[in-house]
């Protein structure tokens, strides 16, 4: 946990450094939101409720800043900085009194008329805001984990139960129904062989179920509208969180499948890949395997993970069509300096057009066309130099 969260702390510090220089840096704020989300999920999964609460505050506020609902200023950045210092101390098992952080955050809420939506995310903050003097209970290495885990199970799960009760009723089968089938594989074969504490497994199941539902809803939406960008962002965000949590707890199979899902969805969002039916089917298949593993049933993921990785390598090797068009235009515009003699210029450009025509002939988009039988392409290949010759003469004032 310390090793994994250390990376998050460094990223938060880096984003804050950029915001101190330029408070309107939207990309730095996005980075802050993303890392805050990951740290919140990982901490909560292990029962560190106060670290999770502070990270949740960073995630929610930075998200609102990105949406323009809250304006970032020096006061807010200082609050972020104070929360970062508190989390650093908690991660090194040093007792921390977060009264000052909560009071500063409460003052910020009053100034921005946002209510207590931010302070409410920090365990024990209500008493601090009410009395403005009550110290928060200290965290210690062993005992505090027990207290925090209890707090997670008793307080945080209540919120999730409200959100997930309907889904749980529809998807959770009674234990006696599981035993009714003799051929059915026993539950928990995956988690049992990893020898992970049962309480941590239950927390992971609860946490991961929300990510899996988010991805399932997104894929369902994409089945009817493959251009729905919001769904692609949901898959990227949920798979990122699931990968981080699984990696933290040593669930390698889950992490090794969630990672390529995250990478592929990121490339889809950045327009480096185009979603088609095959890719959507592979994402759906990967989701089903993740659901199976998260239920505790072991299964193989190598084949579908490799298929997703292959999409990544394809995106890296094949340049977008826009880039091909730019290269084509660049070739035509090269060596067009005023001091180039007309005859030499024509020879140079003729060589260039021959290369371009060759590229067109060998280009991937024409794989489904027989070049010699296509009159348009054949015509272009045979008369391209003549056409260019006329273009050059016209540009130089010829008839």
C-alpha positions in Angstrom: 0.0 0.0 0.0 2.8 2.4 0.9 4.6 1.7 -2.3 1.5 2.1 -4.5 0.2 5.3 -2.8 3.7 6.8 -2.8 3.3 7.1 -6.6 -0.1 8.8 -6.1 1.4 11.3 -3.6 4.1 12.2 -6.1 1.5 12.8 -8.8 -0.6 15.0 -6.5 2.4 17.0 -5.6 3.4 17.5 -9.2 -0.1 18.6 -10.1 -0.2 21.1 -7.2 3.2 22.4 -8.3 1.7 23.3 -11.7 -1.4 24.8 -10.1 0.7 27.0 -7.9 2.3 28.5 -11.0 -1.0 28.6 -13.0 -4.3 28.1 -11.1 -6.2 27.8 -14.3 -4.2 24.8 -15.6 -7.1 22.5 -16.5 -4.9 19.5 -17.3 -3.2 19.7 -13.9 -6.7 19.8 -12.3 -7.8 16.8 -14.3 -4.7 14.9 -13.2 -5.6 15.8 -9.6 -9.1 14.5 -10.0 -7.9 11.2 -11.5 -5.2 10.5 -8.9 -7.5 11.6 -6.1 -10.1 9.0 -7.3 -7.5 6.2 -7.4 -6.1 7.0 -3.9 -9.6 7.3 -2.5 -10.6 3.8 -3.8 -7.4 2.1 -2.8 -7.4 3.6 0.7 -11.0 2.8 1.3 -10.5 -0.8 0.2 -8.0 -1.3 2.9 -10.0 0.4 5.6 -8.0 3.7 5.8 -11.1 5.9 5.9 -9.4 9.2 6.7 -6.9 8.9 3.9 -9.8 7.9 1.7 -11.9 10.9 2.8 -9.1 13.4 2.2 -8.5 11.9 -1.3 -12.2 12.1 -2.0 -12.3 15.8 -1.2 -9.5 16.3 -3.7 -11.3 14.3 -6.3 -14.6 16.0 -5.9 -13.3 19.6 -5.7 -10.9 19.2 -8.6 -13.7 17.7 -10.6 -16.0 20.7 -9.9 -13.1 23.0 -10.8 -12.8 21.3 -14.2 -16.5 21.7 -14.8 -16.4 25.4 -13.9 -18.6 25.0 -10.8 -15.8 26.0 -8.4 -13.0 28.5 -9.2 -9.4 27.5 -8.2 -7.5 30.1 -6.3 -4.6 30.3 -3.9 -6.7 29.5 -0.9 -8.1 26.3 -2.4 -4.6 25.2 -3.6 -3.3 25.8 0.0 -6.1 23.6 1.3 -5.1 20.9 -1.2 -1.5 21.3 0.0 -2.5 20.9 3.7 -4.5 17.8 2.8 -1.5 16.4 1.0 0.7 16.9 4.0 -1.8 15.2 6.2 -2.0 12.2 3.9 1.8 11.9 3.8 1.9 11.7 7.6 -1.0 9.2 7.8 0.8 7.0 5.2 3.9 6.9 7.3 1.8 6.0 10.4 2.2 9.4 12.1 -0.7 10.6 14.2 -2.4 13.6 12.5 -4.9 16.2 13.7 -6.9 17.3 10.7 -8.9 20.0 12.6 -7.1 22.8 10.7 -7.8 21.2 7.4 -11.5 20.7 8.1 -11.9 24.3 9.4 -10.2 25.7 6.3 -12.3 23.6 4.1 -15.5 24.6 6.0 -14.6 28.3 5.5 -14.1 27.6 1.8 -17.5 26.0 1.6 -19.1 29.0 3.3 -17.3 31.4 1.0 -18.4 29.5 -2.2 -21.9 28.6 -0.9 -21.4 24.9 -1.5 -22.7 23.7 1.8 -20.8 20.9 3.6 -20.5 18.6 0.7 -16.7 18.6 0.9 -16.2 18.4 4.7 -18.8 15.6 4.9 -16.4 13.3 3.0 -13.9 13.4 5.9 -14.7 11.0 8.8 -15.4 12.9 12.1 -15.6 16.3 10.3 -19.1 17.1 11.6 -17.9 17.2 15.2 -14.9 19.4 14.2 -17.1 21.9 12.4 -19.6 22.0 15.2 -17.2 22.6 18.0 -14.2 24.1 16.1 -12.0 22.7 18.8 -12.5 18.9 19.1 -9.3 17.1 18.0 -9.7 14.2 15.6 -8.8 10.8 17.0 -5.3 9.8 16.2 -4.4 7.0 13.8 -2.0 4.3 14.8 -0.6 1.5 12.7 -2.5 -1.5 14.0 -5.4 -0.3 16.0 -6.4 2.5 13.6 -6.7 0.0 10.8 -9.3 -2.0 12.8 -11.2 1.2 13.7 -11.0 2.4 10.1 -12.1 -0.9 8.7 -15.1 -0.9 11.1 -15.9 2.7 10.0 -15.8 1.7 6.4 -18.1 -1.3 7.0 -20.6 0.6 9.2 -20.7 4.0 7.6 -19.4 4.0 4.0 -21.1 0.8 3.1 -24.5 2.3 4.1 -24.1 4.9 1.4 -23.2 2.2 -1.2 -26.1 0.0 -0.1 -28.5 2.7 -1.0 -27.0 3.0 -4.4 -26.6 -0.7 -5.1 -29.5 -2.4 -3.3 -31.6 -2.8 -6.4 -28.7 -4.2 -8.4 -27.7 -6.5 -5.6 -31.3 -7.9 -5.3 -31.2 -8.7 -9.1 -27.7 -10.2 -9.2 -27.1 -11.9 -5.8 -28.2 -15.5 -5.5 -29.0 -17.1 -2.1 -26.4 -19.5 -0.8 -28.7 -22.5 -1.0 -29.2 -22.0 -4.8 -25.4 -22.1 -5.2 -25.3 -25.5 -3.6 -28.2 -26.8 -5.6 -26.1 -27.5 -8.6 -23.6 -30.3 -8.3 -21.7 -29.4 -11.5 -21.3 -25.7 -10.5 -17.8 -24.7 -9.6 -17.3 -23.8 -5.9 -17.3 -20.1 -5.2 -14.2 -18.2 -4.0 -11.7 -20.5 -5.8 -9.8 -17.4 -7.1 -9.5 -15.5 -3.9 -9.0 -18.6 -1.7 -5.9 -19.7 -3.6 -4.4 -16.1 -3.1 -4.9 -16.4 0.7 -6.2 -12.9 1.0 -8.0 -11.8 4.2 -11.7 -12.4 3.8 -12.7 -8.9 5.1 -10.5 -7.3 2.4 -12.0 -9.5 -0.2 -15.5 -8.4 0.7 -14.5 -4.8 0.6 -12.9 -5.3 -2.8 -16.1 -7.1 -4.1 -18.2 -4.2 -2.9 -15.9 -1.6 -4.4 -15.3 -3.4 -7.7 -19.0 -4.0 -8.2 -19.6 -0.3 -8.8 -16.8 -0.2 -11.4 -18.2 -3.2 -13.2 -21.7 -1.8 -13.2 -20.4 1.4 -14.7 -18.6 -0.4 -17.4 -21.6 -2.7 -18.1 -23.9 0.3 -18.5 -21.3 2.0 -20.8 -20.9 -1.0 -23.0 -24.7 -1.4 -23.2 -24.9 2.2 -24.4 -22.2 1.8 -26.9 -24.0 -1.2 -28.4 -26.7 1.2 -29.6 -24.4 4.3 -30.2 -20.7 3.6 -30.7 -20.0 7.3 -30.9 -21.1 8.0 -27.3 -18.0 9.6 -25.8 -19.3 9.7 -22.3 -19.5 5.9 -22.2 -15.9 5.6 -23.4 -14.8 7.9 -20.6 -16.7 5.8 -18.1 -14.9 2.6 -19.3 -11.5 4.3 -19.0 -12.2 5.7 -15.6 -13.7 2.5 -14.1 -11.1 0.2 -15.6 -8.3 2.5 -14.3 -9.8 2.3 -10.8 -10.3 -1.4 -10.9 -6.7 -2.0 -12.2 -5.3 0.2 -9.4 -7.3 -1.6 -6.7 -6.5 -5.1 -8.0 -2.8 -4.2 -8.3 -2.8 -2.9 -4.7 -4.2 -6.2 -3.3 -2.2 -8.6 -5.6 -5.2 -9.7 -7.8 -3.0 -10.0 -10.8 -5.5 -11.6 -13.2 -8.0 -8.8 -12.6 -5.3 -6.2 -12.9 -3.8 -7.7 -16.1 -7.2 -7.6 -17.8 -8.4 -4.2 -16.5 -5.1 -2.5 -17.7 -5.5 -3.2 -21.4 -9.2 -2.2 -21.1 -8.0 1.1 -19.7 -5.3 1.6 -22.4 -7.7 0.8 -25.3 -10.4 3.1 -24.0 -7.9 5.8 -23.5 -6.8 5.5 -27.1 -10.4 5.5 -28.2 -11.0 8.7 -26.2 -7.9 10.3 -27.8 -9.0 9.3 -31.3 -6.0 7.0 -31.8 -8.4 4.1 -32.3 -11.9 3.8 -33.8 -14.5 1.7 -32.1 -16.0 -1.1 -34.2 -18.1 -4.1 -33.5 -15.2 -6.5 -33.0 -13.5 -4.2 -30.5 -16.8 -3.7 -28.7 -17.3 -7.4 -28.5 -13.8 -7.9 -27.1 -14.5 -5.2 -24.4 -17.7 -7.0 -23.5 -16.0 -10.3 -23.3 -13.3 -8.8 -21.0 -16.0 -7.3 -18.8 -17.6 -10.8 -18.4 -14.3 -12.3 -17.3 -13.7 -9.5 -14.8 -17.2 -10.1 -13.4 -16.4 -13.8 -13.0 -13.1 -13.2 -11.3 -14.6 -10.5 -9.0 -17.2 -13.1 -7.9 -14.3 -15.3 -6.8 -14.5 -17.9 -9.6 -11.1 -18.5 -11.3 -10.9 -18.2 -15.1 -8.3 -17.6 -17.8 -7.8 -14.1 -19.2 -4.7 -14.3 -21.3 -6.4 -14.7 -24.7 -8.8 -11.7 -24.4 -6.0 -9.6 -22.7 -3.7 -10.3 -25.7 -6.5 -9.4 -28.1 -6.9 -6.0 -26.4 -3.1 -5.4 -26.3 -3.1 -6.1 -30.1 -5.5 -3.2 -30.6 -3.0 -1.0 -28.8 -0.1 -2.1 -31.0 -2.2 -1.6 -34.1 -3.0 2.0 -33.0 0.7 2.7 -32.5 1.9 1.3 -35.8 -0.8 2.6 -38.2 -0.8 6.4 -38.7 -4.3 8.0 -38.8 -5.7 9.0 -42.2 -5.3 12.6 -41.3 -1.6 12.1 -41.0 -1.4 10.4 -44.4 -3.2 13.4 -46.0 -0.8 15.8 -44.3 2.2 13.8 -45.6 0.7 13.9 -49.1 0.3 17.7 -49.1 3.7 18.1 -47.6 5.3 16.2 -50.5 3.5 18.4 -53.0 4.7 21.6 -51.2 8.4 20.6 -50.8 11.1 22.3 -52.9 8.8 25.2 -53.9 11.3 27.9 -53.0 11.2 31.0 -55.3 14.9 30.7 -56.2 14.5 27.2 -57.6 14.9 27.2 -61.4 11.6 26.2 -63.1 13.0 23.2 -65.0 14.8 21.8 -61.9 11.7 22.4 -59.9 9.5 20.5 -62.3 11.9 17.5 -62.2 12.1 17.5 -58.4 8.3 17.7 -58.1 7.8 15.0 -60.7 10.0 12.7 -58.6 7.9 13.5 -55.6 4.6 12.8 -57.3 5.9 9.4 -58.5 6.7 8.5 -54.9 3.2 9.7 -53.8 1.5 7.7 -56.5 3.5 4.6 -55.4 2.3 5.2 -51.9 -1.3 5.4 -53.0 -0.9 2.2 -55.0 0.6 0.3 -51.9 -1.6 2.1 -49.3 -3.7 0.0 -46.9 -7.0 1.7 -47.8 -6.8 0.2 -51.3 -6.2 -3.4 -50.1 -9.7 -4.3 -51.2 -9.3 -2.9 -54.7 -7.5 -4.6 -57.6 -5.3 -1.7 -58.8 -4.9 -2.8 -62.5 -8.7 -3.2 -62.8 -9.6 0.1 -61.3 -9.7 2.7 -64.1 -9.5 5.7 -61.8 -6.4 4.6 -59.9 -4.8 3.3 -63.1 -5.4 6.6 -64.8 -3.9 8.5 -61.9 -0.9 6.3 -62.0 -0.2 6.7 -65.7 -1.1 10.4 -66.1 -0.2 11.8 -62.6 3.1 13.3 -63.9 1.5 15.0 -66.9 -1.2 16.5 -64.6 1.5 17.8 -62.3 3.4 19.2 -65.2 0.3 21.2 -66.2 -0.2 22.4 -62.6 3.4 23.7 -62.4 3.1 25.5 -65.7 -0.1 27.1 -64.6 1.4 28.2 -61.3 4.2 29.9 -63.2 1.9 31.8 -65.5 1.9 29.3 -68.4 -1.1 28.5 -70.5 
